[in-house]
Amino acid sequence: MRALIALLLLGAAPAAAQRFDSNAPIDVDAGRIDIADDANEAIFSGAVVIRQGSLTLNADRVRITYAKDAGGNPQVQRLDALGNVRLRQDNMRATANSGIYDVNARLVTLIGNVKMDRDSNHLEGARVVWNLATRTSSFDARSAANPGGRVTGRFTVPQKQN
């Protein structure tokens, strides 16, 4: 049942919608950047906005970890977002306390007070893992503080014509 609900809310977009391009460059806009090149990380703060293709991530602070290619150029591996995390893609909107984007695995994990809307459908839980490649997701309400937690949702139904 949980898989069906997630599919209804977060399933494949209509054919007219553009699929996510995980190979698109990642653009960052922030008030400040601190680079620790020896640690292969950059920390962005101050109303951070990150865009990759049709995906937009907003947060108070984002730490980007990277590996260097043979030429010494940074290649983004992971983004860790903290504070007022908002994620948007096409007609999907989500908020959470924190988020992780594993660039190589193409997985976004939102954690803490997760709320996700698609059109007029709504889900809430403690954690969601969203696969950008397959456009599937898994919602979970359990946490250490609330092991019996539940996912809640509201879905619209087609209106009957008289």
C-alpha positions in Angstrom: 0.0 0.0 0.0 2.8 2.4 0.9 4.5 1.8 -2.5 1.1 2.5 -4.2 0.7 5.8 -2.4 4.2 6.9 -3.1 3.7 5.9 -6.8 0.5 8.0 -6.9 2.2 11.0 -5.4 5.7 10.8 -6.8 5.5 8.5 -9.8 6.6 9.1 -13.3 5.6 12.6 -14.6 3.4 13.0 -17.7 5.1 12.3 -21.0 5.2 16.0 -21.7 7.3 16.7 -18.6 11.0 16.8 -19.0 13.0 14.0 -17.3 15.7 15.0 -14.8 19.2 15.3 -16.4 21.5 14.1 -13.6 24.5 14.9 -15.9 23.6 18.6 -16.0 26.1 20.9 -14.3 25.3 21.9 -10.7 25.0 25.7 -10.2 25.4 27.2 -6.7 24.4 30.7 -5.5 25.1 31.6 -1.9 26.1 34.4 0.4 29.4 32.8 1.3 31.7 29.9 0.4 34.5 28.4 2.5 36.7 26.0 0.7 38.8 23.3 2.4 40.6 22.0 -0.7 42.7 19.5 1.3 39.5 18.0 2.7 37.8 18.1 -0.7 34.9 20.1 0.5 33.2 23.5 0.1 30.7 24.9 2.5 28.1 27.4 1.2 26.0 29.5 3.5 23.5 32.3 3.4 20.3 31.5 1.5 21.9 28.8 -0.6 20.3 28.0 -4.0 21.5 24.9 -5.9 20.2 24.1 -9.4 20.8 21.0 -11.5 18.5 20.7 -14.6 14.9 20.9 -13.4 15.9 20.3 -9.7 16.3 23.2 -7.3 17.5 22.9 -3.7 17.4 25.7 -1.2 18.9 25.6 2.3 20.6 27.7 4.9 23.9 25.8 4.5 25.2 23.2 2.1 28.4 21.3 2.3 29.6 19.9 -1.0 32.2 17.1 -1.0 34.1 16.3 -4.1 36.8 14.2 -5.6 39.4 15.5 -8.0 39.8 14.1 -11.5 43.1 13.4 -13.2 43.5 17.1 -14.1 42.8 18.2 -10.4 39.3 19.5 -11.2 36.7 19.0 -8.6 33.9 16.5 -9.3 30.9 16.8 -7.0 30.1 13.6 -5.0 27.6 14.7 -2.3 25.7 17.6 -1.1 24.6 17.9 2.6 21.9 20.5 3.2 21.0 21.9 6.6 18.3 24.2 7.8 15.1 25.2 5.9 15.7 22.6 3.2 13.4 23.0 0.2 13.4 20.8 -2.9 11.5 21.5 -6.1 11.3 19.6 -9.4 8.5 20.0 -11.9 5.3 20.1 -9.9 6.8 18.4 -6.8 7.7 20.5 -3.7 9.2 19.2 -0.5 10.5 20.6 2.8 12.6 19.0 5.5 15.1 19.8 8.3 18.0 18.4 6.3 18.9 16.6 3.1 21.5 14.6 1.4 22.1 14.4 -2.4 24.3 11.5 -3.4 25.2 12.7 -6.9 26.7 9.4 -8.1 23.8 7.2 -6.9 21.3 9.9 -8.0 19.6 9.6 -4.6 18.1 12.5 -2.6 17.3 11.8 1.1 15.2 14.3 3.1 15.2 13.9 6.8 13.2 15.4 9.6 9.6 16.8 9.4 9.4 15.9 5.7 6.4 17.3 3.8 6.0 16.7 0.1 3.3 18.0 -2.3 2.6 17.2 -5.8 -0.3 19.1 -7.3 -3.0 18.9 -4.6 -1.6 15.6 -3.1 0.3 15.7 0.2 2.5 13.3 2.2 4.3 13.7 5.6 6.8 11.5 7.3 10.2 11.5 9.0 12.3 10.5 6.0 12.0 10.1 2.2 14.5 8.6 -0.2 13.9 9.8 -3.7 15.6 8.1 -6.7 16.1 10.7 -9.4 17.0 8.2 -12.1 13.9 6.0 -11.6 11.6 8.7 -10.2 10.6 6.4 -7.4 10.5 7.2 -3.7 10.2 5.6 -0.3 8.6 7.4 2.6 9.2 6.4 6.3 7.8 7.8 9.5 9.8 5.8 11.9 12.7 7.4 13.8 14.7 6.8 16.9 12.4 9.2 18.8 9.3 7.7 17.2 9.8 4.0 16.3 6.0 3.5 15.7 5.7 6.5 13.5 3.3 6.6 10.6 3.2 8.2 7.2 0.2 10.4 6.5 -1.2 11.5 3.2 -4.1 13.1 1.4 -4.8 12.4 -2.2 -7.3 14.0 -4.5 -9.9 11.9 -6.4 -11.5 12.6 -9.7 -14.7 14.6 -9.3 -17.8 12.7 -10.6 -19.6 14.5 -13.4 -23.4 14.5 -13.0 
